[in-house]
Amino acid sequence: MSPSPTLPELSPPNGTMDALLAHAPADTARLAELLALEFEVLKARNMEGFEALQEERIQVLQRLSQVAQWAAGLESVPVLWQNLQAELLQCKQDHLRNIQLLQRQLQAVKGALQALQGESAATVDLYDRLGQVSRRHKSSPFLDA
């Protein structure tokens, strides 16, 4: 895995920032699409598909990050950028959902490995078909007696 490129310390010329700002709605929409695709490939446990989406997602995030840093330094934040905040917040929530799914899948794999190794596995929470957390609390029939 190659390290992600860092953002330039100096802000680009104003014309470049205007172009990045003008492209921000398209970048925001693409980020939302990429996060939805990520969720689908994660649900299917398709790690190759997940990895294939990462480079473009990083590039989109870097462009949006440059605009965010630039807009934060202005006295008056451009209206176009202000209008994207709700969509960007939804992208953040989608990203957190994807992280949570990935973590739960990792827990499930760890639990399976523990079971194969003969260790007692902890209860693992998984998503059901609707993407909701499905907690499997099955009591032992011996405890019910």
GROMACS elastic network, one bead per residue, 0.5 to 0.9 nm:
[ bonds ]
;  ai    aj funct       b0    kb
    1     4     6  0.89467   500
    2     5     6  0.89001   500
    3     6     6  0.88584   500
    4    55     6  0.87112   500
    4    58     6  0.77565   500
    6     9     6  0.85898   500
    6    62     6  0.84918   500
    7    10     6  0.86539   500
    7    62     6  0.70496   500
    7    63     6  0.89977   500
    7    65     6  0.85890   500
    7    66     6  0.75442   500
    8    11     6  0.67697   500
    8    12     6  0.80550   500
    8    66     6  0.88446   500
   11    14     6  0.83217   500
   11    17     6  0.82667   500
   11    66     6  0.78099   500
   11    69     6  0.86932   500
   11    70     6  0.72937   500
   12    15     6  0.81113   500
   12    16     6  0.60652   500
   12    17     6  0.65182   500
   12    66     6  0.88149   500
   13    16     6  0.53903   500
   13    17     6  0.65459   500
   13    18     6  0.88835   500
   14    18     6  0.61613   500
   14    19     6  0.86150   500
   15    18     6  0.50598   500
   15    19     6  0.62850   500
   15    20     6  0.86740   500
   16    19     6  0.50414   500
   16    20     6  0.61695   500
   16    21     6  0.85453   500
   17    21     6  0.59649   500
   17    22     6  0.84135   500
   17    66     6  0.80541   500
   17    67     6  0.67599   500
   17    70     6  0.75984   500
   18    21     6  0.50377   500
   18    22     6  0.60736   500
   18    23     6  0.85642   500
   18    67     6  0.88761   500
   19    22     6  0.50378   500
   19    23     6  0.61793   500
   19    24     6  0.85815   500
   20    23     6  0.50269   500
   20    24     6  0.60199   500
   20    63     6  0.68416   500
   20    64     6  0.78035   500
   20    66     6  0.81124   500
   20    67     6  0.65586   500
   21    25     6  0.79342   500
   21    64     6  0.82829   500
   21    67     6  0.61485   500
   21    78     6  0.87192   500
   21    80     6  0.76673   500
   21    81     6  0.72003   500
   22    25     6  0.71062   500
   22    26     6  0.84110   500
   22    80     6  0.80663   500
   23    26     6  0.54894   500
   23    27     6  0.62225   500
   23    28     6  0.86954   500
   24    28     6  0.59248   500
   24    29     6  0.84994   500
   24    63     6  0.79043   500
   24    64     6  0.64633   500
   24    67     6  0.77609   500
   24    80     6  0.84599   500
   24    81     6  0.76395   500
   24    84     6  0.81083   500
   25    28     6  0.50460   500
   25    29     6  0.61921   500
   25    30     6  0.85656   500
   25    80     6  0.81563   500
   25    81     6  0.83537   500
   25    84     6  0.68522   500
   26    29     6  0.51120   500
   26    30     6  0.60911   500
   26    31     6  0.85267   500
   27    30     6  0.50183   500
   27    31     6  0.60227   500
   27    32     6  0.86174   500
   27    60     6  0.59331   500
   27    61     6  0.81598   500
   27    63     6  0.78991   500
   27    64     6  0.71638   500
   28    31     6  0.50625   500
   28    32     6  0.63167   500
   28    33     6  0.87269   500
   28    60     6  0.79670   500
   28    61     6  0.87503   500
   28    64     6  0.77148   500
   28    84     6  0.75254   500
   28    87     6  0.70794   500
   28    88     6  0.66509   500
   28    91     6  0.80797   500
   29    32     6  0.51663   500
   29    33     6  0.63521   500
   29    34     6  0.87334   500
   29    87     6  0.80780   500
   30    34     6  0.60907   500
   30    35     6  0.85566   500
   30    57     6  0.84835   500
   30    60     6  0.77639   500
   31    34     6  0.50311   500
   31    35     6  0.61232   500
   31    36     6  0.85816   500
   31    56     6  0.88934   500
   31    57     6  0.64997   500
   31    60     6  0.66468   500
   31    61     6  0.75863   500
   31    88     6  0.87048   500
   31    91     6  0.70581   500
   32    35     6  0.51879   500
   32    36     6  0.62517   500
   32    37     6  0.86717   500
   32    87     6  0.80965   500
   32    88     6  0.83120   500
   32    90     6  0.80424   500
   32    91     6  0.56508   500
   32    94     6  0.78789   500
   33    36     6  0.51267   500
   33    37     6  0.61813   500
   33    38     6  0.85378   500
   34    37     6  0.50048   500
   34    38     6  0.60103   500
   34    39     6  0.86063   500
   34    53     6  0.69092   500
   34    54     6  0.87458   500
   34    56     6  0.83198   500
   34    57     6  0.66370   500
   35    39     6  0.62329   500
   35    40     6  0.87248   500
   35    53     6  0.88884   500
   35    57     6  0.82173   500
   35    91     6  0.72216   500
   35    94     6  0.63772   500
   35    95     6  0.64023   500
   35    98     6  0.76463   500
   36    39     6  0.51342   500
   36    40     6  0.64202   500
   36    41     6  0.88448   500
   36    94     6  0.75142   500
   36    95     6  0.89958   500
   36    98     6  0.88246   500
   37    40     6  0.50965   500
   37    41     6  0.62521   500
   37    42     6  0.84811   500
   37    49     6  0.89128   500
   37    50     6  0.82982   500
   37    53     6  0.81064   500
   38    41     6  0.52499   500
   38    42     6  0.59783   500
   38    43     6  0.85023   500
   38    49     6  0.79141   500
   38    50     6  0.58206   500
   38    53     6  0.71152   500
   38    54     6  0.88286   500
   38    95     6  0.88895   500
   38    98     6  0.71598   500
   39    42     6  0.50624   500
   39    43     6  0.60796   500
   39    44     6  0.86158   500
   39    50     6  0.86401   500
   39    94     6  0.82967   500
   39    95     6  0.87307   500
   39    97     6  0.80599   500
   39    98     6  0.57074   500
   39   101     6  0.80260   500
   40    43     6  0.51297   500
   40    44     6  0.63267   500
   40    45     6  0.85679   500
   40    46     6  0.86844   500
   41    45     6  0.59975   500
   41    46     6  0.50899   500
   41    47     6  0.71685   500
   41    48     6  0.86448   500
   41    49     6  0.60631   500
   41    50     6  0.59646   500
   42    46     6  0.59368   500
   42    47     6  0.69612   500
   42    49     6  0.83790   500
   42    50     6  0.67396   500
   42    98     6  0.75656   500
   42   101     6  0.72917   500
   42   102     6  0.68509   500
   42   105     6  0.86576   500
   43    46     6  0.77092   500
   43   101     6  0.77374   500
   43   102     6  0.87594   500
   43   105     6  0.89565   500
   43   127     6  0.85410   500
   43   129     6  0.89307   500
   43   131     6  0.84967   500
   44    47     6  0.86109   500
   45    48     6  0.88802   500
   45    49     6  0.88259   500
   45    50     6  0.85606   500
   45   102     6  0.89695   500
   45   105     6  0.82722   500
   46    49     6  0.53912   500
   46    50     6  0.63383   500
   46    51     6  0.88256   500
   47    51     6  0.60636   500
   47    52     6  0.84862   500
   48    51     6  0.51354   500
   48    52     6  0.61676   500
   48    53     6  0.88891   500
   49    52     6  0.50386   500
   49    53     6  0.65819   500
   50    53     6  0.54633   500
   50    54     6  0.67833   500
   51    54     6  0.53532   500
   51    55     6  0.78488   500
   52    55     6  0.69140   500
   52    56     6  0.82588   500
   53    56     6  0.59082   500
   53    57     6  0.62591   500
   53    58     6  0.88044   500
   54    57     6  0.50451   500
   54    58     6  0.60507   500
   54    59     6  0.86434   500
   55    58     6  0.52191   500
   55    59     6  0.63542   500
   55    60     6  0.88021   500
   56    59     6  0.50874   500
   56    60     6  0.62200   500
   56    61     6  0.85497   500
   57    60     6  0.52060   500
   57    61     6  0.60948   500
   57    62     6  0.85765   500
   58    61     6  0.50684   500
   58    62     6  0.60891   500
   58    63     6  0.87399   500
   59    62     6  0.51295   500
   59    63     6  0.64061   500
   59    64     6  0.87368   500
   60    63     6  0.52902   500
   60    64     6  0.62751   500
   60    65     6  0.85154   500
   61    64     6  0.50802   500
   61    65     6  0.58852   500
   61    66     6  0.85670   500
   62    66     6  0.62167   500
   62    67     6  0.87506   500
   63    66     6  0.51954   500
   63    67     6  0.64974   500
   63    68     6  0.87410   500
   64    67     6  0.51215   500
   64    68     6  0.61382   500
   64    69     6  0.86537   500
   65    69     6  0.61111   500
   65    70     6  0.84756   500
   66    69     6  0.52188   500
   66    70     6  0.61141   500
   66    71     6  0.85302   500
   67    70     6  0.50485   500
   67    71     6  0.59370   500
   67    72     6  0.84323   500
   67    81     6  0.82610   500
   68    71     6  0.51226   500
   68    72     6  0.60194   500
   68    73     6  0.87293   500
   68    81     6  0.81196   500
   69    72     6  0.51773   500
   69    73     6  0.65726   500
   70    73     6  0.53865   500
   70    74     6  0.68531   500
   71    74     6  0.53020   500
   71    75     6  0.84065   500
   71    76     6  0.79854   500
   71    77     6  0.54761   500
   71    78     6  0.70626   500
   71    81     6  0.77002   500
   72    75     6  0.80057   500
   72    76     6  0.87515   500
   72    77     6  0.70092   500
   73    76     6  0.87823   500
   73    77     6  0.84234   500
   74    77     6  0.59425   500
   74    78     6  0.85210   500
   76    79     6  0.86503   500
   77    80     6  0.85085   500
   77    81     6  0.69706   500
   77    82     6  0.68579   500
   78    81     6  0.53924   500
   78    82     6  0.64097   500
   78    83     6  0.88001   500
   79    83     6  0.60859   500
   79    84     6  0.87477   500
   80    83     6  0.51973   500
   80    84     6  0.66379   500
   81    84     6  0.52535   500
   81    85     6  0.68288   500
   82    85     6  0.55139   500
   82    86     6  0.84210   500
   83    86     6  0.70745   500
   83    87     6  0.82377   500
   84    87     6  0.53949   500
   84    88     6  0.61282   500
   84    89     6  0.86326   500
   85    88     6  0.50047   500
   85    89     6  0.60426   500
   85    90     6  0.86075   500
   86    89     6  0.50761   500
   86    90     6  0.63251   500
   86    91     6  0.87212   500
   87    90     6  0.50514   500
   87    91     6  0.62720   500
   87    92     6  0.87036   500
   88    92     6  0.62494   500
   88    93     6  0.87093   500
   89    93     6  0.63586   500
   89    94     6  0.86832   500
   90    93     6  0.50032   500
   90    94     6  0.61569   500
   90    95     6  0.85499   500
   91    95     6  0.60701   500
   91    96     6  0.85885   500
   92    95     6  0.50416   500
   92    96     6  0.62457   500
   92    97     6  0.86310   500
   93    96     6  0.50853   500
   93    97     6  0.61886   500
   93    98     6  0.86872   500
   94    98     6  0.62512   500
   94    99     6  0.86738   500
   95    98     6  0.50634   500
   95    99     6  0.62414   500
   95   100     6  0.86335   500
   96    99     6  0.50044   500
   96   100     6  0.61447   500
   96   101     6  0.86390   500
   97   100     6  0.50888   500
   97   101     6  0.62407   500
   97   102     6  0.86429   500
   98   101     6  0.50958   500
   98   102     6  0.61356   500
   98   103     6  0.85538   500
   99   102     6  0.50888   500
   99   103     6  0.61041   500
   99   104     6  0.85878   500
  100   103     6  0.50642   500
  100   104     6  0.61339   500
  100   105     6  0.85838   500
  101   104     6  0.50987   500
  101   105     6  0.61521   500
  101   106     6  0.85665   500
  101   126     6  0.79666   500
  101   127     6  0.74680   500
  102   105     6  0.51224   500
  102   106     6  0.61957   500
  102   107     6  0.86680   500
  103   106     6  0.50057   500
  103   107     6  0.62124   500
  103   108     6  0.86657   500
  104   108     6  0.62025   500
  104   109     6  0.86726   500
  104   124     6  0.74151   500
  104   125     6  0.65961   500
  104   126     6  0.62061   500
  104   127     6  0.82257   500
  105   109     6  0.62461   500
  105   110     6  0.85702   500
  105   124     6  0.89769   500
  105   125     6  0.88969   500
  105   126     6  0.73507   500
  106   109     6  0.50996   500
  106   110     6  0.61370   500
  106   111     6  0.85113   500
  107   110     6  0.50050   500
  107   111     6  0.60315   500
  107   112     6  0.85769   500
  107   124     6  0.65086   500
  107   125     6  0.82765   500
  108   112     6  0.61738   500
  108   113     6  0.85982   500
  108   123     6  0.89002   500
  108   124     6  0.59747   500
  108   125     6  0.78982   500
  108   126     6  0.77256   500
  109   112     6  0.50340   500
  109   113     6  0.61488   500
  109   114     6  0.85444   500
  110   113     6  0.50386   500
  110   114     6  0.61053   500
  110   115     6  0.85815   500
  110   121     6  0.83165   500
  111   114     6  0.50357   500
  111   115     6  0.61688   500
  111   116     6  0.86164   500
  111   119     6  0.88860   500
  111   120     6  0.83821   500
  111   121     6  0.51280   500
  111   122     6  0.66419   500
  111   123     6  0.80287   500
  111   124     6  0.72437   500
  112   115     6  0.50397   500
  112   116     6  0.61722   500
  112   117     6  0.85654   500
  112   121     6  0.74907   500
  113   116     6  0.50405   500
  113   117     6  0.61290   500
  113   118     6  0.85837   500
  113   119     6  0.85395   500
  113   121     6  0.85986   500
  114   117     6  0.50160   500
  114   118     6  0.61737   500
  114   120     6  0.66185   500
  114   121     6  0.57551   500
  114   122     6  0.89353   500
  115   118     6  0.50070   500
  115   119     6  0.54648   500
  115   120     6  0.62801   500
  115   121     6  0.58747   500
  116   119     6  0.75022   500
  117   120     6  0.88969   500
  118   121     6  0.86501   500
  121   124     6  0.83229   500
  123   135     6  0.85188   500
  123   136     6  0.74866   500
  123   137     6  0.77833   500
  124   135     6  0.75366   500
  124   136     6  0.75318   500
  125   133     6  0.67052   500
  125   134     6  0.60630   500
  125   136     6  0.66505   500
  126   131     6  0.89980   500
  126   132     6  0.82829   500
  126   133     6  0.58076   500
  126   134     6  0.53821   500
  126   135     6  0.66374   500
  126   136     6  0.80909   500
  127   130     6  0.75148   500
  127   131     6  0.52460   500
  127   132     6  0.51949   500
  127   134     6  0.52697   500
  127   135     6  0.82626   500
  128   131     6  0.54098   500
  128   132     6  0.55571   500
  128   133     6  0.63282   500
  128   134     6  0.55770   500
  129   132     6  0.74282   500
  130   133     6  0.87983   500
  131   134     6  0.86860   500
  138   141     6  0.88967   500
  139   142     6  0.83189   500
  139   143     6  0.68358   500
  139   144     6  0.73396   500
  140   143     6  0.52613   500
  140   144     6  0.66937   500
  141   144     6  0.51258   500
  141   145     6  0.66764   500
  142   145     6  0.55192   500
